Amino acid sequence: QVQLVESGGGLVQLGGSLRLSCTASRRIFSTYAMGWYRQAPGKQRELVARISSGGSTRYADSVKGRFTISRDYAKNTVYLQMNSLKPEDTAVYCCNAVSVGGGFEYWGQGTQVTVSS
């Protein structure tokens, strides 16, 4: 079992920045892909950014060049640095972990990000 705890959400103005953190309860990065998803009211959940167990990254087109996913092995923590935030980035952001091969999947509880114009 893996627990994921997110933090770092909040209210920010247009053009501002936030850094989200997701801390895992044990060391998993070498065998799990980590991702950040978001869901806005009335919309489907979408993948924002993902980092594989090997370190390769992937981003939604809407956040490329503005968001960066990274991880700190020593802290068991994955980060999502969000810059140049827009009102359309407003959503609940959730951390996700999927084991290599897909046998196990875990979700965090989510953190609210609100961007005001």
C-alpha positions in Angstrom: 0.0 0.0 0.0 1.1 3.5 -0.8 -0.3 6.7 0.6 0.1 9.9 -1.4 -0.2 13.3 0.3 -0.5 16.5 -1.8 0.2 20.0 -0.7 0.8 23.4 -2.1 -2.5 24.4 -3.6 -4.1 27.7 -3.1 -5.4 30.9 -4.6 -3.1 32.8 -7.0 -3.6 35.6 -9.5 -3.3 35.4 -13.2 0.3 35.0 -14.2 1.4 33.7 -10.8 3.1 30.6 -9.7 2.5 27.6 -7.4 4.4 24.5 -6.6 2.5 21.4 -5.7 4.1 18.6 -3.8 3.1 14.9 -3.5 4.9 12.8 -0.9 4.7 9.0 -1.0 4.7 6.9 2.1 7.6 4.8 0.9 10.2 4.7 -1.9 8.5 3.9 -5.1 9.9 6.1 -7.9 12.1 3.4 -9.3 9.1 1.1 -10.0 6.2 3.6 -10.4 5.3 6.3 -12.9 4.1 9.4 -11.1 1.5 11.8 -12.5 -0.5 14.9 -11.8 -4.1 15.0 -13.0 -6.6 17.8 -12.6 -10.4 18.0 -12.7 -12.3 21.2 -13.1 -16.0 21.5 -12.2 -18.1 20.0 -15.0 -15.1 18.6 -16.9 -13.4 15.3 -17.2 -10.2 14.5 -15.3 -7.2 15.1 -17.5 -3.5 14.2 -17.3 -1.4 17.3 -16.7 2.1 15.9 -16.4 3.7 12.5 -15.9 7.2 11.2 -15.1 8.1 7.6 -15.8 10.1 5.4 -13.5 13.0 6.0 -15.9 12.6 9.8 -15.7 11.0 10.7 -19.0 8.3 13.3 -18.8 5.2 14.1 -20.7 2.9 17.1 -20.5 -0.6 18.1 -21.7 -0.4 20.5 -24.6 -2.2 23.1 -22.5 0.6 23.3 -19.9 3.8 22.7 -22.0 6.3 25.4 -21.4 4.6 26.5 -18.2 4.5 23.5 -15.9 7.4 21.2 -14.9 7.2 17.9 -13.1 10.2 16.7 -11.1 11.0 14.3 -8.3 13.2 14.1 -5.2 14.2 10.5 -4.4 15.5 11.5 -0.9 12.2 13.0 0.0 9.9 10.6 -1.8 8.3 13.6 -3.3 7.1 14.6 -6.7 6.7 18.3 -7.6 4.6 20.2 -10.1 6.0 23.7 -10.6 3.3 25.8 -12.2 4.2 29.1 -13.8 2.2 31.7 -15.8 -1.0 30.4 -14.3 -4.3 31.1 -16.1 -7.9 31.0 -14.9 -8.4 27.8 -17.0 -5.8 26.1 -14.8 -8.3 26.2 -11.9 -9.0 22.7 -10.8 -8.5 20.1 -8.1 -5.0 18.6 -8.8 -4.4 15.0 -7.8 -1.2 13.0 -7.6 -1.2 9.5 -9.1 1.2 6.5 -8.9 1.1 3.6 -11.3 3.4 0.6 -10.9 5.5 -0.6 -13.9 3.2 -3.1 -15.6 0.1 -1.4 -14.2 -0.7 -3.8 -11.4 -1.0 -1.2 -8.7 -2.4 2.4 -8.8 -2.8 4.9 -6.0 -4.3 8.4 -5.8 -3.8 11.3 -3.4 -6.7 13.2 -2.0 -6.3 16.2 -4.2 -5.4 19.9 -3.7 -7.4 22.9 -4.9 -5.7 25.4 -7.3 -7.7 28.5 -8.0 -6.4 31.2 -10.4 -8.2 34.5 -10.3 -8.2 37.0 -13.1 
